[in-house]
Amino acid sequence: MSAKLDRRHFVAAGASAFAMPFLSRGASAQAAWPSRQIRMICSYPAGGQTDLLARAYGEFIARQIGKTVVIENKPGASGAIGTAEVARAEPDGHTVLCSISTTYIMNRVVMKNPGYDMDRDLTLVSVIPGAGLLLVANPKIGVKRLEDFVAFARKSGKVNFGTYSAGSAPHMTINELNKQYGLSIEPVHYRGEAPMWTGMLEGTLDAAMGSYTAAQSVLQSDRGTVFAVHSKKVDAIPTVKTLPEQGATSKFFTVSGFTGWAVPKATPQPVVDRLAELCVAANNDPKVKEVLATFVLEPALGFKETNALYQRELPVWIESAKSLGLEPA
C-alpha cells in the first residue's frame, strides 16, 4: 500500500511540476505585454485632429507601460491604407490603429475593396465620441434657425452646400434634409474642411457643415451664422439647437461618429482590456485634456461602452450612406 501511495504521489507531483512551467509561461506572457515598443498607426496625415489625438494618448500610454509608442502616419484612401496594414499585423498588441468612423464604418459602403473587413479583421478598443458638427449659413441669406434655412431653400430652389468630401456626414445630412423637406440642396464636395471653409469665406457657398474648431476662421470674421448643430450641442455655443431639437427627424441626426483605436482581431482580450483602460486613464492627462478641449471632444470610452456605441451607430450610418446612391469605387 505504501508503495502505491508513493507512486501516486510521485505521478501527481510529476504532473504538477510538468504543468507549472506552462501556467507560469502563460501568465508571464500575458503580464509581459508589452515586450517591445508599440506601433500606433494613424491612418490620416500628421497635424490633423486624428494625428494629434494619437500623439497625446500615445505619449500617456508610453509613460504608463515604460515602452516607446511610435506614431506612424499612413494616410490615404480614407484611412484604408493604414487600416489594412494593422489588419495584417501580428495580433499581439504591439500594433495599434488610430482612425475615425469613416474608416471603421463608411469604407465598407463606398469602397469595393478597402483591403480589410472591419468585423472580421479588427477589434475596437476605445473610441472618443465625435463632437456636434455645425451647420453654418452665409449671413447674406438671413438664416438663424433650421426653419429659416428650409424656407430659403424652398424659395430659392437651389442651395450650394459645402461638404468636406463625398460620402461624409455633411453629405448625408444634406440628403436627409432633402428627403424630409422636399428640398433640392446641392452638395459641393471639397477635399477637406480647410478648402470648404475657404469657400465660405469667399462667399461662394450658401452654407457648409463641419467642426467647431475648423470653422473658427469663418465665425470670427462674421462670414457665417451657425443655425444648427448635427447631433449634439456644442458647449461653446449652447444656445444653438440640434437638428432634432428643431424638428429634423432622420435617425442619422442621432449619431455623431468617433475617433478611436483598434487592434488585429485575434489580439488577446486581456491586452485589449489593458489598452482600453489606458485610453480611459489618459482622459485625465493635462495634454490629452488640452487636445480634447481644442476639438471640443468628449473623453475616450471603455471597451464595453465603445462596442455598444459602435453596434448602435453602425446600422444608422450604413442605411444613410446607402441612401446616397454612391457607386463603390
DOLO-272000 format. One record per residue (C-alpha): residue number from 0; chain; x, y, z. Coordinates in Angstrom, 1 decimal. Layout:
! DOLO-272000
(NUM "A" (X Y Z))
...
//
This chain:
! DOLO-272000
(0 "A" (0.0 0.0 0.0))
(1 "A" (2.8 2.4 0.9))
(2 "A" (4.5 1.8 -2.4))
(3 "A" (1.2 2.5 -4.3))
(4 "A" (0.7 5.7 -2.4))
(5 "A" (4.3 6.7 -3.0))
(6 "A" (3.8 6.0 -6.7))
(7 "A" (0.6 8.1 -6.8))
(8 "A" (2.2 11.0 -5.0))
(9 "A" (5.2 10.7 -7.4))
(10 "A" (2.9 10.8 -10.5))
(11 "A" (0.8 13.6 -9.1))
(12 "A" (3.9 15.6 -8.2))
(13 "A" (5.4 15.0 -11.6))
(14 "A" (2.2 16.1 -13.4))
(15 "A" (2.1 19.3 -11.3))
(16 "A" (5.7 20.0 -11.9))
(17 "A" (5.1 19.4 -15.6))
(18 "A" (2.1 21.7 -15.7))
(19 "A" (3.6 24.6 -13.7))
(20 "A" (6.0 25.8 -16.3))
(21 "A" (3.2 26.1 -18.8))
(22 "A" (1.0 28.0 -16.4))
(23 "A" (3.8 30.3 -15.5))
(24 "A" (4.8 30.9 -19.1))
(25 "A" (1.2 31.7 -20.0))
(26 "A" (0.8 34.1 -17.0))
(27 "A" (4.1 35.8 -17.6))
(28 "A" (3.4 36.1 -21.3))
(29 "A" (0.2 37.9 -20.6))
(30 "A" (1.8 40.0 -17.9))
(31 "A" (4.8 40.8 -20.1))
(32 "A" (2.8 42.9 -22.6))
(33 "A" (4.2 45.0 -24.0))
(34 "A" (7.6 43.3 -24.6))
(35 "A" (8.7 45.9 -27.1))
(36 "A" (7.8 49.3 -28.5))
(37 "A" (4.2 49.9 -29.7))
(38 "A" (3.5 51.0 -33.3))
(39 "A" (0.4 53.2 -33.4))
(40 "A" (-0.5 53.7 -37.0))
(41 "A" (-2.6 56.8 -37.6))
(42 "A" (-4.4 56.4 -40.9))
(43 "A" (-4.6 60.2 -41.5))
(44 "A" (-2.0 62.9 -42.1))
(45 "A" (0.3 64.5 -39.5))
(46 "A" (-1.0 67.6 -37.9))
(47 "A" (-4.8 66.9 -38.1))
(48 "A" (-7.2 66.0 -35.4))
(49 "A" (-6.7 62.2 -35.6))
(50 "A" (-2.9 62.6 -35.5))
(51 "A" (-2.9 65.0 -32.5))
(52 "A" (-5.2 62.6 -30.6))
(53 "A" (-2.9 59.7 -31.4))
(54 "A" (0.1 61.5 -30.2))
(55 "A" (-1.4 62.8 -27.0))
(56 "A" (-2.8 59.4 -26.0))
(57 "A" (0.3 57.6 -27.2))
(58 "A" (2.6 59.7 -25.1))
(59 "A" (0.5 59.0 -22.0))
(60 "A" (0.4 55.3 -22.7))
(61 "A" (4.1 55.2 -23.2))
(62 "A" (4.7 56.7 -19.8))
(63 "A" (2.5 54.1 -18.2))
(64 "A" (3.9 51.0 -19.8))
(65 "A" (7.5 52.0 -19.9))
(66 "A" (7.8 51.4 -23.6))
(67 "A" (8.0 53.8 -26.6))
(68 "A" (4.8 54.4 -28.6))
(69 "A" (5.8 55.3 -32.1))
(70 "A" (3.2 57.2 -34.2))
(71 "A" (3.4 56.3 -37.9))
(72 "A" (1.2 58.3 -40.3))
(73 "A" (-0.1 56.1 -43.1))
(74 "A" (-2.7 58.3 -44.8))
(75 "A" (-4.6 57.6 -48.0))
(76 "A" (-7.9 56.1 -49.3))
(77 "A" (-10.0 57.4 -46.5))
(78 "A" (-7.8 55.7 -43.9))
(79 "A" (-7.9 52.3 -45.7))
(80 "A" (-4.1 52.1 -46.3))
(81 "A" (-3.1 52.3 -42.7))
(82 "A" (-6.0 50.2 -41.6))
(83 "A" (-5.2 47.3 -43.9))
(84 "A" (-1.7 47.3 -42.6))
(85 "A" (-2.9 46.9 -39.0))
(86 "A" (-5.4 44.2 -40.0))
(87 "A" (-2.4 42.2 -41.4))
(88 "A" (-0.2 42.7 -38.3))
(89 "A" (0.6 40.1 -35.7))
(90 "A" (-2.2 40.1 -33.2))
(91 "A" (-0.1 40.6 -30.1))
(92 "A" (-1.0 44.1 -29.0))
(93 "A" (2.2 45.8 -30.4))
(94 "A" (0.4 47.3 -33.5))
(95 "A" (-2.5 49.6 -32.8))
(96 "A" (-4.6 51.7 -35.2))
(97 "A" (-5.9 55.2 -34.6))
(98 "A" (-8.6 56.2 -37.1))
(99 "A" (-12.1 57.6 -37.4))
(100 "A" (-15.6 56.3 -38.1))
(101 "A" (-15.2 56.9 -41.9))
(102 "A" (-12.6 54.1 -41.8))
(103 "A" (-14.4 51.8 -39.4))
(104 "A" (-17.9 52.2 -40.9))
(105 "A" (-18.2 54.2 -44.2))
(106 "A" (-15.4 52.5 -46.2))
(107 "A" (-17.5 49.3 -46.4))
(108 "A" (-20.1 51.2 -48.3))
(109 "A" (-18.1 53.5 -50.6))
(110 "A" (-15.2 51.1 -51.4))
(111 "A" (-15.4 47.8 -53.3))
(112 "A" (-12.3 46.5 -51.6))
(113 "A" (-10.8 48.6 -48.8))
(114 "A" (-8.3 45.8 -48.1))
(115 "A" (-9.8 44.8 -44.7))
(116 "A" (-13.1 43.7 -43.2))
(117 "A" (-13.8 45.6 -40.1))
(118 "A" (-15.8 42.9 -38.3))
(119 "A" (-13.5 40.1 -39.3))
(120 "A" (-10.1 41.7 -39.1))
(121 "A" (-10.2 44.3 -36.3))
(122 "A" (-11.4 44.8 -32.7))
(123 "A" (-12.3 48.2 -31.5))
(124 "A" (-10.6 49.1 -28.2))
(125 "A" (-11.7 52.6 -27.3))
(126 "A" (-13.4 55.5 -29.0))
(127 "A" (-13.8 59.2 -28.5))
(128 "A" (-17.4 60.2 -29.5))
(129 "A" (-17.5 62.9 -32.1))
(130 "A" (-18.5 66.5 -31.4))
(131 "A" (-21.6 68.1 -32.8))
(132 "A" (-20.9 69.4 -36.3))
(133 "A" (-22.0 72.9 -37.1))
(134 "A" (-24.4 73.9 -39.9))
(135 "A" (-23.3 77.4 -41.0))
(136 "A" (-25.1 79.8 -43.4))
(137 "A" (-23.8 82.7 -45.3))
(138 "A" (-25.0 85.8 -43.5))
(139 "A" (-26.4 87.2 -46.8))
(140 "A" (-29.2 84.6 -46.8))
(141 "A" (-30.5 85.7 -43.4))
(142 "A" (-30.8 82.3 -41.8))
(143 "A" (-30.7 81.9 -38.0))
(144 "A" (-32.7 78.6 -37.5))
(145 "A" (-33.4 75.4 -39.4))
(146 "A" (-36.8 76.6 -40.4))
(147 "A" (-35.3 79.7 -41.9))
(148 "A" (-32.9 77.6 -43.9))
(149 "A" (-35.7 75.3 -45.1))
(150 "A" (-37.8 78.4 -46.2))
(151 "A" (-34.8 79.9 -48.0))
(152 "A" (-34.1 76.6 -49.8))
(153 "A" (-37.7 76.2 -50.9))
(154 "A" (-37.9 79.8 -52.1))
(155 "A" (-34.6 79.8 -54.0))
(156 "A" (-35.0 76.3 -55.4))
(157 "A" (-31.2 75.7 -55.3))
(158 "A" (-28.7 75.9 -52.4))
(159 "A" (-25.0 75.4 -52.7))
(160 "A" (-24.0 73.5 -49.5))
(161 "A" (-20.3 72.7 -48.8))
(162 "A" (-19.1 69.3 -47.6))
(163 "A" (-15.6 68.1 -46.9))
(164 "A" (-15.9 65.0 -49.0))
(165 "A" (-18.4 62.9 -50.9))
(166 "A" (-20.0 60.3 -48.5))
(167 "A" (-19.2 62.5 -45.5))
(168 "A" (-21.5 63.4 -42.6))
(169 "A" (-22.4 66.7 -44.2))
(170 "A" (-23.2 64.9 -47.5))
(171 "A" (-25.6 62.6 -45.7))
(172 "A" (-27.1 65.5 -43.7))
(173 "A" (-27.9 67.3 -47.0))
(174 "A" (-29.5 64.1 -48.3))
(175 "A" (-31.6 63.6 -45.2))
(176 "A" (-32.8 67.2 -45.2))
(177 "A" (-33.7 66.9 -48.9))
(178 "A" (-35.8 63.8 -48.2))
(179 "A" (-37.6 65.2 -45.2))
(180 "A" (-38.4 68.7 -46.5))
(181 "A" (-38.6 68.0 -50.2))
(182 "A" (-35.6 70.3 -51.0))
(183 "A" (-33.0 70.4 -53.7))
(184 "A" (-29.9 71.3 -51.7))
(185 "A" (-26.9 70.7 -53.9))
(186 "A" (-23.7 69.3 -52.2))
(187 "A" (-20.4 70.9 -53.2))
(188 "A" (-17.7 68.5 -52.3))
(189 "A" (-14.2 69.7 -51.2))
(190 "A" (-11.1 67.8 -50.3))
(191 "A" (-11.1 68.5 -46.6))
(192 "A" (-12.5 71.2 -44.2))
(193 "A" (-9.9 73.9 -44.9))
(194 "A" (-10.8 74.5 -48.5))
(195 "A" (-14.5 74.2 -47.7))
(196 "A" (-14.4 76.9 -45.1))
(197 "A" (-12.3 79.0 -47.6))
(198 "A" (-15.3 78.7 -49.9))
(199 "A" (-17.5 80.1 -47.2))
(200 "A" (-15.0 82.9 -46.6))
(201 "A" (-15.0 83.8 -50.2))
(202 "A" (-18.8 83.8 -50.3))
(203 "A" (-19.2 81.1 -52.9))
(204 "A" (-21.3 78.9 -50.7))
(205 "A" (-24.8 79.4 -49.2))
(206 "A" (-24.0 77.0 -46.3))
(207 "A" (-21.5 74.5 -45.1))
(208 "A" (-21.1 71.9 -42.3))
(209 "A" (-18.1 71.0 -40.3))
(210 "A" (-16.3 71.0 -36.9))
(211 "A" (-16.4 73.9 -34.4))
(212 "A" (-12.6 74.2 -34.4))
(213 "A" (-12.1 74.3 -38.1))
(214 "A" (-15.0 76.8 -38.6))
(215 "A" (-13.4 79.5 -36.4))
(216 "A" (-12.0 81.4 -39.4))
(217 "A" (-15.5 81.8 -40.7))
(218 "A" (-17.2 82.5 -37.4))
(219 "A" (-14.6 85.0 -36.1))
(220 "A" (-14.8 87.0 -39.3))
(221 "A" (-18.6 87.1 -39.2))
(222 "A" (-18.7 85.3 -42.6))
(223 "A" (-21.0 82.6 -41.3))
(224 "A" (-24.0 82.1 -38.9))
(225 "A" (-24.5 78.9 -37.1))
(226 "A" (-28.1 77.9 -37.4))
(227 "A" (-28.0 74.3 -36.1))
(228 "A" (-25.7 71.5 -34.9))
(229 "A" (-25.9 68.0 -36.2))
(230 "A" (-26.5 65.6 -33.3))
(231 "A" (-25.3 67.1 -30.0))
(232 "A" (-24.9 70.6 -28.6))
(233 "A" (-21.6 72.3 -28.5))
(234 "A" (-20.7 73.8 -25.1))
(235 "A" (-19.1 76.9 -26.6))
(236 "A" (-22.4 77.8 -28.4))
(237 "A" (-25.1 76.4 -26.0))
(238 "A" (-28.0 78.4 -27.4))
(239 "A" (-27.7 76.8 -30.9))
(240 "A" (-30.1 73.8 -31.0))
(241 "A" (-29.5 70.5 -32.6))
(242 "A" (-31.3 69.4 -35.8))
(243 "A" (-33.6 67.0 -33.9))
(244 "A" (-34.5 69.8 -31.4))
(245 "A" (-35.5 71.9 -34.4))
(246 "A" (-37.7 69.2 -36.0))
(247 "A" (-35.4 67.2 -38.2))
(248 "A" (-36.4 63.5 -37.8))
(249 "A" (-33.8 61.4 -39.5))
(250 "A" (-32.1 58.7 -37.4))
(251 "A" (-28.8 60.0 -38.8))
(252 "A" (-29.2 63.1 -36.7))
(253 "A" (-28.8 60.9 -33.6))
(254 "A" (-25.3 59.7 -34.4))
(255 "A" (-22.0 61.5 -34.0))
(256 "A" (-19.2 59.3 -35.3))
(257 "A" (-16.0 58.9 -33.4))
(258 "A" (-12.2 58.7 -33.4))
(259 "A" (-10.7 55.6 -31.9))
(260 "A" (-8.3 52.7 -31.6))
(261 "A" (-8.4 49.2 -32.9))
(262 "A" (-6.1 46.1 -32.9))
(263 "A" (-5.9 43.0 -35.1))
(264 "A" (-8.9 40.7 -34.3))
(265 "A" (-7.1 37.8 -32.6))
(266 "A" (-5.3 40.1 -30.1))
(267 "A" (-5.8 38.5 -26.6))
(268 "A" (-8.7 40.1 -24.7))
(269 "A" (-6.6 40.9 -21.6))
(270 "A" (-4.3 43.0 -23.8))
(271 "A" (-7.4 44.7 -25.4))
(272 "A" (-8.8 45.4 -22.0))
(273 "A" (-5.5 46.9 -20.8))
(274 "A" (-5.2 49.2 -23.8))
(275 "A" (-8.8 50.3 -23.2))
(276 "A" (-8.0 51.0 -19.6))
(277 "A" (-5.0 53.1 -20.6))
(278 "A" (-7.1 55.1 -23.1))
(279 "A" (-9.6 55.9 -20.4))
(280 "A" (-6.9 56.8 -17.8))
(281 "A" (-5.4 59.1 -20.4))
(282 "A" (-8.5 61.3 -20.2))
(283 "A" (-7.1 62.9 -17.1))
(284 "A" (-3.7 63.7 -18.5))
(285 "A" (-3.3 67.5 -19.0))
(286 "A" (-2.0 67.3 -22.5))
(287 "A" (-4.9 64.9 -23.5))
(288 "A" (-7.4 67.3 -21.9))
(289 "A" (-5.9 70.2 -23.9))
(290 "A" (-6.3 68.3 -27.2))
(291 "A" (-9.9 67.2 -26.3))
(292 "A" (-10.8 70.8 -25.4))
(293 "A" (-9.3 72.1 -28.6))
(294 "A" (-11.5 69.9 -30.7))
(295 "A" (-14.5 70.1 -28.3))
(296 "A" (-14.4 66.3 -27.8))
(297 "A" (-15.7 64.0 -25.1))
(298 "A" (-13.3 61.6 -23.2))
(299 "A" (-12.4 58.2 -24.5))
(300 "A" (-14.8 55.4 -23.6))
(301 "A" (-14.0 51.9 -22.2))
(302 "A" (-14.2 48.7 -24.2))
(303 "A" (-17.8 47.8 -23.4))
(304 "A" (-19.1 51.3 -23.9))
(305 "A" (-17.1 51.6 -27.1))
(306 "A" (-18.5 48.5 -28.7))
(307 "A" (-22.1 49.3 -27.6))
(308 "A" (-21.8 52.7 -29.3))
(309 "A" (-20.4 51.0 -32.4))
(310 "A" (-23.2 48.5 -32.6))
(311 "A" (-25.8 51.2 -32.0))
(312 "A" (-24.5 53.7 -34.6))
(313 "A" (-23.4 51.2 -37.3))
(314 "A" (-26.8 50.4 -38.9))
(315 "A" (-27.8 54.1 -38.9))
(316 "A" (-24.6 55.1 -40.7))
(317 "A" (-24.9 52.2 -43.2))
(318 "A" (-28.5 53.0 -44.0))
(319 "A" (-27.9 56.7 -44.5))
(320 "A" (-24.7 56.0 -46.6))
(321 "A" (-26.5 53.6 -48.9))
(322 "A" (-29.3 56.1 -49.5))
(323 "A" (-26.8 58.4 -51.1))
(324 "A" (-26.7 56.0 -54.1))
(325 "A" (-22.9 56.2 -54.4))
(326 "A" (-21.2 53.6 -56.6))
(327 "A" (-18.4 51.9 -54.6))
(328 "A" (-15.1 52.9 -56.1))
//
